[in-house]
Amino acid sequence: MAVADLADPAGPTGGEVQLDRRLNWSGKAVYDLGNPRRLASMYETVA
C-alpha cells in the first residue's frame, strides 16, 4: 500500500506497538510511541 501524500502519513502515533518477531528479532519489539526515538525507530523498522 502506497502513501498518497508523505506530508499526511497514517498510522499510530501513541500508545504501545508490539511488532512480530519476523520484523524485529532484537528483543526490543515493544515500542512506546510516546517516545519520539522509539516512534521513529518503529517506523524505520516497518518501512
Secondary structure, DSSP 4 states (H G I P E B T S, - for coil): ---S-TTS--S--SSEEE--TTT--SS--EEETTSHHHHHHHHHHH-
